[in-house]
Each structure stands twice: as C-alpha cells, then as structure tokens.
Amino acid sequence: MDLSYWEYKTWFSNIDFTIIGSGIVGLNCALELQRKHPNAKIVILEKGLLPQGASTKNAGFACFGSISEIREDLNQHSEEEVLKLVQKRWDGIQLLRKNIGDKALEYQRLGGHELFRNADKALYENCLERLDDINKLLLPVFNEPAFQQHPNQFGFKKIEQNYITNPFEAQINTGSMMQSLLQLVQASGVTIFNSMSLEEFSETSDGVVVRTADIEFHTKKLLIATNGFASKILKEEVQPARAQVLITKPIKDLKIKGTFHLDKGYYYFRNIDDRILFGGGRNLDFKTEETSEMGITSLIQTKLETLLKETILPDISFEIEHRWSGIMGMGTKKRPIVKHLSNHVACGVRLGGMGIAIGSLVGKELADIT
Ligand SMILES: Cc1cc2nc3c(=O)[nH]c(=O)nc-3n(C[C@H](O)[C@H](O)[C@H](O)COP(=O)(O)OP(=O)(O)OC[C@H]3O[C@@H](n4cnc5c(N)ncnc54)[C@H](O)[C@@H]3O)c2cc1C
C-alpha cells in the first residue's frame, strides 16, 4: 500500500511502542505504558475487526481454580507455587476491578460451584478429604475458608449430593469488560489498527521493523500479546487450544445463578440474561481442538446439548440460540510467559483458561519489563 506523506507522518513514524494483539493483555499493556510514558506514541495492531482470540469469546468467570483443579495443580506444582498461582489470580481480579470498575464489568459475586458427576464419585470423595488442607493452604489469600460443601439447590441430575463451592468466585459481562477496556485505551491516546496482522519482524540497532501484508514501519519496541496464536510468530512453548461454547434462548423463570464447573473444569456454565451459557468438551477430542482456527464440531456441540438435557436443565425445555469458539494459549506449565526475547522485543503470552483473572496483571508486567 502506498502511504501518503500525511498518513506516514501521522500514523506510522516515530513509533515508540507497537503492541501486537488487542486482547486483555495487549490492552492492559497499552494502558500501563501510557501511564508510564505519557508522551510516547503507542500503537496496537489487531488482526480482527474486533479482538479475535479469547478475550471477547470467553465465559466471563472471575475464578481462581475449582477444588479439583487445585488438587490437580498440587500434583504437578509445589504448595508454594500453587499458593502463588491462586494469589496472582486473586490480585489480578482486584486489578481488573480497579481499572474498569464493578459497574462497567457487571461484576457479580454469586459464587462458583464444582459439580461432580456420579461417575466421578472417587474424585468427589478425594476432594472432600482434602478440603480442609486446601482451605488451610489458601487462607493467606482469602482470609476465610475458600471451599465449602453446598446442597444441590438448583436440581441438577446425575451428580453427587453436594457441590463444592467457592463463595469468592464471581461473574462478569465479557462484552462490557472489553468495550470498556477499548474505550479506556483509545481515550488515553493509543491508536488501534484493526484488520492489520503482523506477518514478520526484524531487529535493527535501534528498534524493530514490523511487516504486515500492506505496510512496513519502524518501532522502538515491539510487544507481542497474541496468546494462542503466538507460535505462528515466536518459538515459545504455547499450544493453541480451541474452546467451544453455546448459549440458550432466554428461559422463563430460570433459577440457576452462579458459575459452575463440571468434570474437572472441562465443562463450565453460568447464567446470563435468563439464559445458560455452556462451554467445554475439548477433552473429547484434544487433537482436533489443538488449532488456532475458529470453528465448532458436532461431536462437542452434541455432548454439550446432551449434558444440558440430562444434567443441567433436566426438567426444563430450552432451545439453543447461538454457538461460537475462541482460541486459548496453553502449555505444560500454568505460568504465563512474560519475558524479553531480544533487546527490543518482549512477549506476554500463554494465559491458559484464566485470562480474566491474570490478563490485567500480565499486561502490566509486560509493560513493566519493557
Ligand atoms: C470459550 C472460552 C472461554 C473462556 N472462559 C474463561 C473464563 O470464564 N474465565 C477466564 O479467566 N478465562 C477464560 N478464558 C480464557 C481467557 O479468555 C483468555 O485467557 C484471555 O482472553 C487471553 O487474553 P489475551 O489477551 O492473552 O489473548 P487474546 O484475547 O486471544 O488476544 C490475542 C489477540 O491477538 C490477535 N492476534 C493474533 N495474532 C496476531 C497477529 N499476527 N497480528 C495482529 N494481531 C494478532 C488476536 O486476534 C487476538 O485478538 C476462556 C477462553 C475461551 C476461548
């Protein structure tokens, strides 16, 4: 594309910071950079018309890990590491609330419940056995027991008698969160170029040359926040992981309220606008879902509908209104990767399934190391 003198001078010259990706991480990184360097010229490149990864696609759980996830984490990490992970999620949610405000987030602390299918009785009993120890471990974060037993008040079927509930878990409106973040970033003077994808970059002595399909420009620093798409441009250990979701039409007199985890977190559902939003099922076909291409499959969508009919809404008639997918970035470790890749390039990627909790902090950390 031939840029005019005006276009080049106004938008693509003397750029201090270029961020790739306008998800939670990229936007929080931009806000923090703007705070630290009020006179800097900061731009964001986003390949989609809207953010097109996970941040506008997710389920809106402000969560810290269900009891079975924490039990699983304790098998792979030390107690100290698990405590740090949960503390980071808690701190991250507080930062998100501070930056955006509970009203704009539509933050509601309705509690989060883990349900155990009858087929998972052994897991349920083991979680109950470990409940006191896990509560003790997490006391420095919550100051109160994080997990407690809760009767099956919403009439779910084919599950064990009690849920294991975390009263600190909350839900947000994902669309409002991202709209508020985008407005904050734009109001701070940062320019977002949508439908512009980074194809490659090369380091120079004083910065980086950024190449897209249409144009090429120079930036002093390049910050990559492309999460599930990171392996397309970086050699970091981040696997794309697609997550599929559906939402019902409004259901009259829907009583279910809160965020719910099922099958060790592989399924999750919540109420929103008198509907049930329900996602998960990657574990049915990990190989196909290890992709950065959006899409839905009948295998997973059929399973979601069956679970809705048999377990979640067994005596209630419902219709599905809409289905979609998003792309997460996973790895063998739960820790995100926030680091310098060279003198002028850094990345903040691999948010796993907890980006709402840790996205604001990871964005801030990325700005802080730059
Ligand atoms: C269905 C689903 C449900 C989820 N539910 C929850 C939940 O309830 N709670 C929770 O905490 N987390 C949840 N997550 C995870 C959470 O959404 C993510 O961890 C978080 O949004 C990651 O934010 P990010 O900014 O790192 O990445 P993203 O939001 O994926 O942002 C990366 C951006 O980079 C852009 N991009 C990629 N490549 C390029 C390129 N070459 N050039 C320019 N732009 C590029 C993408 O278009 C994208 O907008 C869920 C995820 C999904 C998919």
The ligand as an ORCA input file, in Angstrom:
! r2SCAN-3c Opt
* xyz 0 1
  C     -14.528    -20.086     25.081
  C     -13.583    -19.546     26.098
  C     -13.990    -19.434     27.432
  C     -13.130    -18.890     28.389
  N     -13.618    -18.663     29.623
  C     -12.840    -18.021     30.542
  C     -13.352    -17.656     31.795
  O     -14.535    -17.870     32.076
  N     -12.519    -17.066     32.689
  C     -11.212    -16.799     32.386
  O     -10.484    -16.267     33.241
  N     -10.698    -17.089     31.175
  C     -11.492    -17.681     30.247
  N     -10.986    -17.984     29.012
  C      -9.586    -17.641     28.733
  C      -9.390    -16.132     28.506
  O     -10.398    -15.638     27.656
  C      -8.002    -15.899     27.910
  O      -7.027    -16.428     28.803
  C      -7.692    -14.419     27.680
  O      -8.729    -13.775     26.984
  C      -6.380    -14.280     26.918
  O      -6.181    -12.922     26.640
  P      -5.001    -12.489     25.683
  O      -5.062    -11.023     25.561
  O      -3.722    -13.103     26.135
  O      -5.315    -13.218     24.290
  P      -6.443    -12.951     23.204
  O      -7.672    -12.414     23.785
  O      -6.541    -14.201     22.410
  O      -5.806    -11.793     22.339
  C      -4.809    -12.014     21.371
  C      -5.137    -11.110     20.194
  O      -4.051    -11.152     19.260
  C      -4.602    -11.039     17.963
  N      -3.582    -11.542     17.031
  C      -3.123    -12.806     16.938
  N      -2.143    -12.887     16.010
  C      -1.980    -11.631     15.516
  C      -1.105    -11.067     14.544
  N      -0.195    -11.811     13.893
  N      -1.207     -9.734     14.263
  C      -2.133     -8.955     14.927
  N      -2.968     -9.454     15.862
  C      -2.892    -10.771     16.156
  C      -5.864    -11.883     18.034
  O      -6.773    -11.554     17.007
  C      -6.383    -11.563     19.431
  O      -7.332    -10.515     19.432
  C     -11.807    -18.528     28.026
  C     -11.384    -18.667     26.708
  C     -12.260    -19.154     25.749
  C     -11.795    -19.282     24.321
*
